[in-house]
Amino acid sequence: INAVYHKLLIPRNQIPKQLMTLVKEYRLDGFNVTMPHKQAVIPFLAGISKEATIACSVNTVCCRQDGL
């Protein structure tokens, strides 16, 4: 995979705005979520896996046409 990986610091109260801005601006295929945002991003996702539901936590997000 020819890809670039960057660390971005996003304050919790800016997740909704920053998340969508970054996805659109950088045309992301996906991203990882670190603590403390692993639960905070869930409401902004179109769906989550069975494993993420059990863990109540998300680590990797895929960006697709039908949502995150």
GROMACS elastic network, one bead per residue, 0.5 to 0.9 nm:
[ bonds ]
;  ai    aj funct       b0    kb
    5    31     6  0.86566   500
   10    13     6  0.83311   500
   10    14     6  0.64735   500
   10    15     6  0.64604   500
   10    18     6  0.72140   500
   10    19     6  0.85655   500
   11    14     6  0.54069   500
   11    15     6  0.66535   500
   12    15     6  0.54169   500
   12    16     6  0.87137   500
   12    36     6  0.81867   500
   12    37     6  0.70318   500
   12    40     6  0.74839   500
   13    16     6  0.77456   500
   13    17     6  0.88405   500
   14    17     6  0.56573   500
   14    18     6  0.57721   500
   14    19     6  0.80076   500
   15    18     6  0.52928   500
   15    19     6  0.54890   500
   15    20     6  0.84054   500
   15    37     6  0.85618   500
   15    40     6  0.80431   500
   15    41     6  0.72756   500
   15    44     6  0.89781   500
   16    19     6  0.53922   500
   16    20     6  0.65266   500
   16    21     6  0.86743   500
   16    41     6  0.80989   500
   16    44     6  0.71295   500
   17    20     6  0.57623   500
   17    21     6  0.62235   500
   17    22     6  0.86890   500
   18    21     6  0.50607   500
   18    22     6  0.59604   500
   18    23     6  0.84895   500
   19    22     6  0.53636   500
   19    23     6  0.62322   500
   19    24     6  0.87110   500
   19    41     6  0.88665   500
   19    44     6  0.88934   500
   20    23     6  0.51067   500
   20    24     6  0.61266   500
   20    25     6  0.83476   500
   21    24     6  0.53548   500
   21    25     6  0.57883   500
   21    26     6  0.82293   500
   22    25     6  0.51502   500
   22    26     6  0.56972   500
   22    27     6  0.75871   500
   22    28     6  0.75139   500
   23    26     6  0.56637   500
   23    27     6  0.53294   500
   23    28     6  0.50608   500
   23    29     6  0.80350   500
   23    30     6  0.81917   500
   23    63     6  0.74820   500
   24    27     6  0.50296   500
   24    28     6  0.71510   500
   25    28     6  0.80930   500
   27    30     6  0.89763   500
   27    63     6  0.86046   500
   28    31     6  0.73263   500
   28    62     6  0.84869   500
   28    63     6  0.65156   500
   29    61     6  0.86501   500
   29    62     6  0.60844   500
   29    63     6  0.50312   500
   29    64     6  0.73428   500
   30    60     6  0.72150   500
   30    61     6  0.53168   500
   30    63     6  0.50309   500
   30    64     6  0.84833   500
   30    68     6  0.83599   500
   31    59     6  0.84532   500
   31    60     6  0.58263   500
   31    61     6  0.53217   500
   31    62     6  0.67166   500
   31    63     6  0.80511   500
   32    58     6  0.83667   500
   32    59     6  0.54766   500
   32    61     6  0.61262   500
   32    62     6  0.89141   500
   33    36     6  0.84583   500
   33    37     6  0.63012   500
   33    38     6  0.56940   500
   33    41     6  0.82050   500
   33    58     6  0.68083   500
   33    60     6  0.61503   500
   33    61     6  0.75689   500
   34    37     6  0.58730   500
   34    38     6  0.58721   500
   34    58     6  0.85943   500
   34    59     6  0.67562   500
   35    38     6  0.56625   500
   35    39     6  0.84827   500
   36    39     6  0.75255   500
   36    40     6  0.76581   500
   37    41     6  0.61213   500
   37    42     6  0.88727   500
   37    57     6  0.87150   500
   37    58     6  0.84361   500
   38    41     6  0.62438   500
   38    42     6  0.74997   500
   38    56     6  0.82506   500
   38    57     6  0.50670   500
   38    59     6  0.62351   500
   39    42     6  0.56227   500
   39    43     6  0.83696   500
   39    56     6  0.64436   500
   39    58     6  0.64365   500
   40    43     6  0.70127   500
   40    44     6  0.84071   500
   40    57     6  0.86005   500
   40    58     6  0.89589   500
   41    44     6  0.55581   500
   41    45     6  0.69110   500
   41    57     6  0.88218   500
   41    58     6  0.76383   500
   42    45     6  0.54227   500
   42    46     6  0.86011   500
   42    47     6  0.81431   500
   42    48     6  0.77109   500
   42    56     6  0.84408   500
   42    57     6  0.76074   500
   42    58     6  0.70249   500
   43    46     6  0.81876   500
   43    47     6  0.89221   500
   44    47     6  0.87809   500
   44    67     6  0.88660   500
   44    68     6  0.74483   500
   45    48     6  0.70840   500
   45    61     6  0.83263   500
   45    67     6  0.67698   500
   46    66     6  0.74367   500
   46    67     6  0.53905   500
   46    68     6  0.54767   500
   47    67     6  0.84028   500
   47    68     6  0.73934   500
   48    51     6  0.81405   500
   48    52     6  0.60585   500
   48    53     6  0.65314   500
   48    58     6  0.78233   500
   48    61     6  0.88308   500
   48    68     6  0.89808   500
   49    52     6  0.51421   500
   49    53     6  0.61960   500
   49    54     6  0.86844   500
   49    58     6  0.88280   500
   50    53     6  0.50400   500
   50    54     6  0.62637   500
   50    55     6  0.86555   500
   51    54     6  0.51386   500
   51    55     6  0.61512   500
   51    56     6  0.83405   500
   51    57     6  0.86237   500
   51    58     6  0.89569   500
   52    55     6  0.50118   500
   52    56     6  0.56179   500
   52    57     6  0.53041   500
   52    58     6  0.55773   500
   52    59     6  0.81506   500
   53    57     6  0.69637   500
   53    58     6  0.83929   500
   54    57     6  0.79629   500
   55    58     6  0.79405   500
   58    61     6  0.74051   500
   61    68     6  0.64158   500
   62    67     6  0.84790   500
   62    68     6  0.57562   500
   63    66     6  0.83353   500
   63    67     6  0.63256   500
   64    67     6  0.52794   500
   64    68     6  0.59845   500
   65    68     6  0.81012   500
